[in-house]
Amino acid sequence: MNKDWTGNRLSPFATLGASSHSQISREQHDYYATEPLAAEWLIKLETLSPSIWECAAGEKHISNVFENAGYNVWSTDLIDRGAGCEVLDFLQTTKTWDGDIITNPPYKHAQKFVEHALSLIPDGRKVCMFLKVLFLESQSRKELFEKYPPKTVWVSSKRLHCAKNGDFTFSEKSAMAYAWFVWEKGFCADTTVKWFN
């Protein structure tokens, strides 16, 4: 009998997007650029502050969408990728921001990005993080969600793409499901899950 399955013991983890089991080496600084369509959708879904801090801006794939839509955008990144972002270690900064913080953070530091972003903004402002739907699970993040429940989780019903090293021409389409996780500082009710796209 012929077998259809040609994977190995790591294949299920790679398919699910479990980074510690991936068959392909991850980018050194976890740089996976966001398909601009994701930012276009967020503008349709949420009422946002006129001032946006994109704190892991990479090559400004998200920033450019917001700038073109008329928002005042401050783009920073840990690495100078030649796109005109200010070089800044977001997790080390103590600068407060009277606006919204929106990004696709390095996934291995995503929880730290969420917590730190919430510490930098006043009540009523938003933190919007483009993350794998899998971010909803794990014991440590359960504590995060209990302390800081997202106001809305917007799940993309169609696959949106994140490109390793920002190379959308080389990267294959992803099997990964993504969502916009939206926190509004001071919100303390039940999270709403909605779908878009």
Solvent accessible surface area in square Angstrom, and as a share of the most:
residue,aa,sasa,rsa
1,M,236,1.05
2,N,143,0.73
3,K,173,0.73
4,D,143,0.74
5,W,163,0.57
6,T,128,0.75
7,G,35,0.34
8,N,79,0.41
9,R,196,0.72
10,L,45,0.23
11,S,12,0.08
12,P,66,0.41
13,F,83,0.34
14,A,34,0.27
15,T,89,0.52
16,L,109,0.54
17,G,14,0.13
18,A,31,0.24
19,S,47,0.31
20,S,100,0.64
21,H,63,0.28
22,S,42,0.27
23,Q,97,0.43
24,I,128,0.65
25,S,88,0.57
26,R,85,0.31
27,E,24,0.11
28,Q,142,0.63
29,H,68,0.30
30,D,10,0.05
31,Y,22,0.08
32,Y,50,0.19
33,A,5,0.04
34,T,4,0.02
35,E,36,0.16
36,P,49,0.31
37,L,63,0.31
38,A,0,0.00
39,A,0,0.00
40,E,75,0.33
41,W,60,0.21
42,L,0,0.00
43,I,49,0.25
44,K,141,0.60
45,L,40,0.20
46,E,25,0.11
47,T,121,0.70
48,L,20,0.10
49,S,6,0.04
50,P,97,0.61
51,S,28,0.18
52,I,0,0.00
53,W,0,0.00
54,E,3,0.01
55,C,2,0.01
56,A,21,0.16
57,A,6,0.05
58,G,1,0.01
59,E,66,0.29
60,K,33,0.14
61,H,41,0.18
62,I,4,0.02
63,S,0,0.00
64,N,65,0.33
65,V,20,0.12
66,F,0,0.00
67,E,70,0.31
68,N,133,0.68
69,A,55,0.43
70,G,70,0.67
71,Y,45,0.17
72,N,99,0.51
73,V,24,0.14
74,W,52,0.18
75,S,11,0.07
76,T,0,0.00
77,D,11,0.06
78,L,94,0.47
79,I,51,0.26
80,D,97,0.50
81,R,60,0.22
82,G,72,0.70
83,A,34,0.26
84,G,71,0.68
85,C,15,0.09
86,E,89,0.40
87,V,88,0.51
88,L,43,0.22
89,D,58,0.30
90,F,5,0.02
91,L,47,0.23
92,Q,137,0.61
93,T,17,0.10
94,T,119,0.69
95,K,94,0.40
96,T,99,0.58
97,W,34,0.12
98,D,99,0.51
99,G,0,0.00
100,D,3,0.01
101,I,0,0.00
102,I,0,0.00
103,T,0,0.00
104,N,26,0.13
105,P,5,0.03
106,P,24,0.15
107,Y,46,0.17
108,K,130,0.55
109,H,62,0.28
110,A,2,0.01
111,Q,44,0.19
112,K,117,0.50
113,F,13,0.05
114,V,0,0.00
115,E,69,0.31
116,H,39,0.17
117,A,0,0.00
118,L,7,0.03
119,S,71,0.46
120,L,10,0.05
121,I,5,0.03
122,P,58,0.37
123,D,106,0.55
124,G,44,0.42
125,R,71,0.26
126,K,23,0.10
127,V,0,0.00
128,C,0,0.00
129,M,0,0.00
130,F,1,0.00
131,L,2,0.01
132,K,15,0.06
133,V,38,0.22
134,L,57,0.29
135,F,1,0.00
136,L,82,0.41
137,E,104,0.47
138,S,52,0.34
139,Q,131,0.58
140,S,61,0.40
141,R,44,0.16
142,K,104,0.44
143,E,113,0.51
144,L,6,0.03
145,F,33,0.14
146,E,119,0.54
147,K,145,0.61
148,Y,79,0.30
149,P,22,0.14
150,P,4,0.02
151,K,74,0.31
152,T,13,0.07
153,V,1,0.00
154,W,27,0.10
155,V,22,0.13
156,S,6,0.04
157,S,77,0.49
158,K,136,0.58
159,R,139,0.51
160,L,3,0.01
161,H,11,0.05
162,C,13,0.08
163,A,0,0.00
164,K,60,0.25
165,N,75,0.39
166,G,14,0.13
167,D,55,0.28
168,F,63,0.26
169,T,136,0.79
170,F,169,0.70
171,S,27,0.17
172,E,151,0.68
173,K,166,0.70
174,S,33,0.22
175,A,66,0.51
176,M,23,0.10
177,A,30,0.23
178,Y,23,0.09
179,A,0,0.00
180,W,0,0.00
181,F,0,0.00
182,V,1,0.00
183,W,3,0.01
184,E,45,0.20
185,K,59,0.25
186,G,56,0.54
187,F,47,0.20
188,C,118,0.71
189,A,61,0.47
190,D,128,0.66
191,T,50,0.29
192,T,60,0.35
193,V,66,0.38
194,K,87,0.37
195,W,163,0.57
196,F,12,0.05
197,N,35,0.18
